[in-house]
Every structure is written in structure tokens, then in C-alpha cells.
Amino acid sequence: MNVYCKILTLVKSVFVAFVVGAVAGFLAATGNAAEPASHGSAPLSASAWVQR
């Protein structure tokens, strides 16, 4: 059971890191709204959909 708890904690950490990265990417892309053709616009769409 201890191994299961460690794996569960690892999965939660990875998920939290992903969400934080998505939010950071969303905020960074929102700050660069003057350049909609920027390279980061495609990942922004994916991050926005993940948050919904």
C-alpha cells in the first residue's frame, strides 16, 4: 500500500505541475495578445481547452 501511495503522490505532483504550466502559458500568451500569430498561440488553445 505504501508503494501505491507514493505512485499516487507522484501522479498528483505531475498533474499539478501540468496545470501550473498551463496557467503560466495562458497568462504569458494573454500578455502577448498583440501578436496573435506568435508561435505560442497554438499551445495556448490546447491549454485553454484543458482548463475547460
The 8 nearest C-alpha neighbors of each residue, nearest first, counted from 0:
[[1, 3, 2, 4, 5, 6, 7, 8],
 [0, 2, 4, 3, 5, 6, 7, 8],
 [3, 1, 5, 4, 0, 6, 7, 8],
 [2, 4, 0, 6, 1, 5, 7, 8],
 [5, 3, 7, 1, 2, 6, 8, 0],
 [4, 6, 2, 8, 7, 3, 9, 1],
 [5, 7, 9, 3, 8, 4, 10, 2],
 [6, 8, 4, 10, 9, 5, 3, 11],
 [9, 7, 11, 5, 6, 10, 4, 12],
 [10, 8, 6, 12, 7, 11, 5, 13],
 [11, 9, 7, 13, 12, 8, 14, 6],
 [10, 12, 14, 8, 9, 13, 15, 7],
 [13, 11, 9, 15, 10, 14, 16, 8],
 [12, 14, 16, 10, 11, 15, 17, 9],
 [13, 15, 17, 11, 16, 12, 10, 18],
 [16, 14, 18, 12, 17, 13, 11, 19],
 [15, 17, 13, 19, 14, 18, 20, 12],
 [18, 16, 14, 20, 15, 19, 21, 13],
 [17, 19, 21, 15, 20, 16, 22, 14],
 [18, 20, 16, 22, 21, 17, 23, 15],
 [21, 19, 23, 17, 18, 22, 24, 16],
 [20, 22, 18, 24, 46, 19, 23, 25],
 [21, 23, 25, 19, 24, 20, 26, 18],
 [24, 22, 20, 26, 25, 21, 27, 19],
 [25, 23, 21, 27, 22, 26, 28, 20],
 [26, 24, 22, 28, 23, 27, 43, 29],
 [25, 27, 29, 23, 28, 24, 22, 30],
 [26, 28, 24, 30, 29, 25, 23, 31],
 [29, 27, 31, 25, 30, 26, 24, 32],
 [30, 28, 26, 32, 31, 27, 25, 24],
 [29, 31, 27, 28, 32, 26, 33, 25],
 [30, 32, 28, 29, 33, 34, 27, 35],
 [33, 31, 29, 34, 30, 35, 28, 37],
 [32, 34, 31, 35, 30, 29, 36, 37],
 [35, 33, 32, 36, 37, 31, 40, 28],
 [36, 34, 37, 32, 33, 40, 31, 38],
 [37, 35, 34, 38, 40, 39, 33, 32],
 [38, 36, 39, 35, 34, 40, 31, 41],
 [37, 39, 40, 36, 41, 42, 35, 34],
 [40, 38, 37, 41, 42, 43, 28, 36],
 [39, 41, 43, 38, 42, 37, 35, 44],
 [40, 42, 43, 44, 39, 45, 38, 37],
 [43, 41, 45, 44, 39, 40, 46, 24],
 [44, 42, 46, 40, 41, 45, 25, 47],
 [43, 45, 47, 41, 42, 46, 48, 40],
 [46, 44, 42, 48, 43, 47, 49, 41],
 [47, 45, 43, 49, 21, 48, 44, 42],
 [46, 48, 44, 50, 49, 45, 43, 51],
 [49, 47, 51, 45, 50, 46, 44, 43],
 [50, 48, 46, 51, 47, 45, 21, 44],
 [49, 51, 47, 48, 46, 18, 21, 22],
 [50, 48, 49, 47, 46, 45, 44, 18]]
